[in-house]
Amino acid sequence: MIIGMTAKAKVAVSLPRELLEAVKTEVAAGHAPNVSAYVADALTEKAKLNNLDDLLNEMLAETGGPLTAAEQADIDRKAGWA
């Protein structure tokens, strides 16, 4: 048994050349073992962000909707962002 192995499927995607070169540069710098791993990590992060967006929208719907501009300004001020 190999720990950490997951089922994989091979797919073909088209990328802008500049993006592919940037990914190859990241791989060469040691940020991922190969292009496939880099892309898989990027897609995993994107899925997490999408899930967070969905959760936030669900929570906002249950609590009265999005923040008002005044509420957002107050949060930004308290967090030191404004």
Order of alpha helices (4+ residues) and beta strands (2+ residues): alpha-alpha-alpha
